[in-house]
Amino acid sequence: MANSLVDPFGRAIEYVRLSVTDRCDLRCVYCLPKGYKDFAEPDTWLDFDEIERVISVFGRLGVNRIRITGGEPLVRHNISHLVNRLSALEGISDLSLSTNAVQLNKQAAALKDAGIQRINVSLDTLKPERFKAITSGHLDKVLNGLQVARRAGFSPIKINMVVMKDINDDEIEDMIEFCIAEGHTLRFIETMPVGNTGSKATDRYYSLAKAKERLEQKYTLLPSSLSGGGPARYYQIGGTDLRVGFITPMSQHFCETCNRVRLSADGMLYLCLGQNDMVDLRTPLRSGIDNDGLEQLIMAAIARKPERHEFNTQPGHVVRFMSQTGG
Ligand code: SAM
C-alpha cells in the first residue's frame, strides 16, 4: 500500500507504537517512580473499538507495523482480544509486543494464537537481588515467562537491557552468555532522561560506544543486519548465532531514520519520544469524527513531526513518563 505519511524531513511513517495502558506491575527506577499513582483513568483510555478504528486508519495511510506496549500491556484486561482484532486489519502485516514478561507464563500462548508475531522482553539483570532493586519485582517470574513464551513458539525473543553505570554495566558479558545459551537476540539500550528520572538518568548513563569497545576485547563483533526497521545497530558474535543490537539514542542518535509515532492509552498521538509535541485523537473520536476526518488529522500531525530529540541538550525537557508512550 502506498504510504501517505511522509513527514517534512522525507521520513515515511510506517510504524505505530501503541500503548494500551500507562500502568505497570513493575517500578523500574529509570521509568516509573516507586509509589507513583498519577495514572490516566480507564475511561480516558481508548476502548478496543476506538483503538481498532485509529489503527485501521493508520493502515489505510500506509502504516504496516504495530507494536503493542505500555506501561505493561499484559495488565490491560483482555489484551489478546485486541490483538485478534488488530491482526485482522487490512494493511497491518507486522504485530509485535513489548513486555516485562511477568505475566507471560499465563498469556504467551493466547497472544501467539491471537496474532502476535514477535516479542521483546525487558531484562536488565540476571541477579535476583539486583532485579528486585531495579524493578521491585521477581526475576524468577520473568525467566519463567521467557521459557513459556519460547514453548509457545516465540523465537527468537529479543531481550532489551538498559545498561546503567554502576548498576548493571558489569553484566553485559553475562547477558551475552545467557542469550547465547537461550537462543535469544540481545539489545543494549542507553538510558534516556525522560519523566522525572532526568538527572538520575544522566548520572546512570553508560555509553554503549564504551560497552562495544569492551565487548570487542572478548568477542568478535561482525556487522549484521536484522529485519525489523528499528534503530538498533546489529552485530553477530563470532562463532555463535547471537545477534547483539546497540540502541544509542544518546551517543549516536538515529532520528534521521525515524519511522514511527506513538499513540498513548488515552488517545494522544506523540510525534517524537524526545519531544512534547502531540495531537489529541480521543476528543475528535468521541465527538463523532469520520474516517476521512481522522485521516486528515493524522496527516496534519505527521506534517508536524519534529526533526529530532534533544535529550543531550535539554535533559528533563520531556516530563511525561516513559510508561505513557511505551518507550
Ligand atoms: N512494560 C513493557 C516492557 O517492559 O518492555 C513496555 C513498556 S517499557 C516503557 C518499554 C521499554 O522502555 C523497556 O525496554 C524499558 O526498559 C525502556 N525504558 C523505560 N524507561 C527508559 C529510559 N529512561 N531510558 C531507556 N529505556 C527506558
Boltz pocket constraint, residues with backbone or C-beta under 6 A from the ligand:
constraints:
  - pocket:
      binder: B
      contacts: [[A, 24], [A, 30], [A, 31], [A, 69], [A, 70], [A, 71], [A, 72], [A, 73], [A, 98], [A, 99], [A, 100], [A, 120], [A, 121], [A, 122], [A, 160], [A, 162], [A, 189], [A, 190], [A, 191], [A, 192], [A, 193], [A, 194], [A, 197], [A, 201], [A, 322], [A, 323], [A, 326], [A, 327]]
      max_distance: 6.0
